[in-house]
Each structure stands twice: as C-alpha cells, then as structure tokens.
C-alpha cells in the first residue's frame, strides 16, 4: 500500500481519523476528568501532524492521479468532519 499515492492516502487518512477518535474519547476526558492536560497536548500534536500529512497526501494524489477538483474538495472536507476520512476511504478510495 505504501508504494502508491492512493495507498499512502488511505493509510494516513485512517491514522488521522483514528487520532481524532483518540483525542475525543481518551485525551479530552483525561484532560477534564482526570486533570491530565498533557494527554491533549500529546495526542493533539500527533493529530495535527497527521492532518497536515493527510492534506499533503491529498494534494499528491491530485497531482499524480489527476483527480477532479470536486473530489479534492470532498477529500479535504472529509478531513475536518468527524469520521470523514473513513467515509471518504469507503466511498472513493476502496475501488483503487
């Protein structure tokens, strides 16, 4: 999967979506219920890095695979919607 731009996009998208879930379900409760703000700092930074890598992977696929602009916009919109990368993967990337 790492040999193709689509494969990299799928992996990064799944990691980015997973990091968002970890941020919401584990890190945020630790911050507010257990007074452990460091959890959000660590997971939030990782999520931010994965978000940037996801956007870069989308742009790379756009250039290499000549995706239509509308699909690129959908992919970028998916990155800011909870569970969006998972839905985008299932709808548009599994067929590759």
C-alpha positions as CSV (number, residue, x, y, z in Angstrom):
1,X,0.0,0.0,0.0
2,X,2.8,2.4,0.7
3,X,4.0,2.1,-3.0
4,X,1.1,4.1,-4.4
5,X,-0.2,7.6,-3.6
6,X,-3.7,6.2,-3.1
7,X,-2.3,3.6,-0.6
8,X,-0.5,6.3,1.3
9,X,-3.6,8.5,1.4
10,X,-5.7,5.6,2.7
11,X,-3.2,4.8,5.5
12,X,-2.7,8.4,6.5
13,X,-6.5,9.1,6.4
14,X,-7.2,6.1,8.6
15,X,-4.5,7.2,11.1
16,X,-5.8,10.8,11.1
17,X,-9.3,9.6,11.7
18,X,-8.2,7.3,14.5
19,X,-6.1,10.0,16.1
20,X,-9.2,12.2,16.2
21,X,-11.2,9.5,17.9
22,X,-8.4,9.0,20.4
23,X,-8.4,12.8,21.0
24,X,-12.1,12.9,21.7
25,X,-12.6,9.6,23.5
26,X,-9.4,9.3,25.6
27,X,-7.4,12.5,25.7
28,X,-10.2,15.0,26.3
29,X,-11.8,13.0,29.2
30,X,-8.3,12.7,30.7
31,X,-7.8,16.4,30.5
32,X,-11.1,17.4,32.0
33,X,-12.0,14.4,34.3
34,X,-8.5,13.4,35.5
35,X,-6.8,16.7,35.3
36,X,-4.2,15.5,32.8
37,X,-3.9,18.2,30.2
38,X,-0.7,16.6,28.8
39,X,-2.8,14.0,27.1
40,X,-4.4,16.5,24.9
41,X,-1.1,18.2,24.2
42,X,0.5,14.9,23.0
43,X,-2.5,13.5,21.1
44,X,-3.4,16.9,19.7
45,X,0.1,17.4,18.3
46,X,0.0,14.0,16.7
47,X,-3.4,14.6,15.3
48,X,-2.2,18.0,13.9
49,X,0.8,16.3,12.2
50,X,-1.4,13.6,10.7
51,X,-3.9,16.3,9.5
52,X,-1.1,18.1,7.6
53,X,0.2,14.8,6.2
54,X,-3.4,13.9,5.1
55,X,-3.7,17.2,3.2
56,X,-0.3,16.7,1.6
57,X,-1.3,13.2,0.6
58,X,-4.5,14.5,-1.0
59,X,-2.5,17.1,-3.0
60,X,0.0,14.4,-4.1
61,X,-2.9,12.2,-5.3
62,X,-4.4,15.2,-7.1
63,X,-1.2,15.8,-9.0
64,X,-0.3,12.2,-9.8
65,X,-3.8,10.8,-10.5
66,X,-5.3,13.9,-12.0
67,X,-8.3,13.9,-9.6
68,X,-11.1,16.3,-10.4
69,X,-11.2,19.4,-8.2
70,X,-14.5,18.4,-6.7
71,X,-13.0,15.1,-5.4
72,X,-10.1,17.0,-3.9
73,X,-12.5,19.4,-2.2
74,X,-14.5,16.4,-0.8
75,X,-11.3,14.8,0.5
76,X,-10.3,18.0,2.2
77,X,-13.8,18.5,3.7
78,X,-13.7,14.9,5.0
79,X,-10.6,15.8,6.9
80,X,-12.5,18.3,9.1
81,X,-15.6,16.2,9.6
82,X,-15.6,13.6,12.4
83,X,-15.2,10.2,10.8
84,X,-14.9,11.9,7.5
85,X,-11.7,10.2,6.4
86,X,-13.2,6.7,7.0
87,X,-16.3,7.6,4.9
88,X,-14.2,9.1,2.1
89,X,-12.0,6.0,2.1
90,X,-15.0,3.7,1.9
91,X,-16.8,5.7,-0.8
92,X,-13.9,6.8,-3.1
93,X,-10.6,5.0,-2.3
94,X,-11.5,1.3,-1.9
95,X,-12.1,1.0,-5.6
96,X,-8.4,1.8,-6.4
